[in-house]
Amino acid sequence: MADGGYGSSPHPAAHHEEIFGSEGDQFSLGKRLAEGGQGSVHKCTQISTGRHYAVKIINTASRSFKCRKGEQQLLREIQNMEVLYHPNIVNLLAHMKEPY
């Protein structure tokens, strides 16, 4: 999850509230902001604070994720983002794996 700015989705979807995260740190999933080959980026709101963030949802079942050693690359990206703090770089707030 990354703190950042938001754009508008070209295809508004029917709104239904989806909650994710641990019991003490839950988020409400908002509108889709962008979509790519491995997943999508959505606006989300931290329920306890009302703060807005962007969440990157990765489809680990996608062919492009599996063909490119996606899990290894994703873990490396997470490790790098956990130690980077700079005002011009999107900061990682948290990461989680949800069962589906």
N, C-alpha and C positions, 0 to 999 in steps of 0.2 A: 504494500500500500504506500502511496506516495502523496505528499502534500503538494498541491499545485492548482493551476488555473483550469478553467473548464470552457469548452466550446458547446456547440449545439449538435444534437444528433440529427442526421438527415432523415431518419426513419423513426418517428416517435412510436414507441411501443405502448401497448396497454399497460397502465401502471398497476403493479401489484407489489406490495411491500415484501421484500425478502430480507431476512435478518441473518447475519453470519458473525462469526467470532466466538470467543469464549464467553462464558456466562457473565463475567465481570467487565468485559470489554467488547460490547456488541456494536455492530454497524448495520445501518439500513442501506440497502443497495438502491441506487438511483438510476437515472437515465444513462444509456450507453452513449459514450462520447466518441469512441473509435473502435474499429475492428480490423484485425489482421489475420494472417494465416494460422497463428497458434492460439489466438484468443481475442479478448476484447478489454477495453478500458471503460469503466463506469464511474460516475460520480457516486460517492457514498457519504453518509453522515454518521459520525460517532454518536450513538444514542445518549451516552452519559454527559457529553459536553455540547452537543449540537454543532461541533466543528465539521467542516466539509473537507473531504479528501478525494483522491482518485485511487481506484483499486484496479489492478491488472489481474484479470481472470484468465488463466492459462488452461487451455483444453489439452490435458495430458494424453488424451486418447486420439488426438489429431495425427494424421499421417506425417505432417511436417515435423511435429514434435518428436515422434518416434524415429524418423529417418535421420535426423540430425543430432542424435545423442542429446536430445532436448533436456533430459533430466540432469545430466552432468553439466551442461551449459547453464541451466537455470540455477543449480546449486552454486556454481562459480559466480554468477551474477549476484546472487543473494549475499554471498560472502564478501564480495567487493563492495556492495552497496552498504553493508552493515558498518564498514569502517570509514566510508567517505562522508565528510561533512563539509559542505561548501555552499555559499548562498546562490551560486549559479548551477547547482546540481540538484536534481530532485532527490529528496531524502527518503530513505526507507523507514517507515514507521513500524511495520510488523510484517510478518509473513506467516501463512498458515496453509495447511493442507486439509481440505474439507472432503469427507467421504461422500461419494455420489453413486 
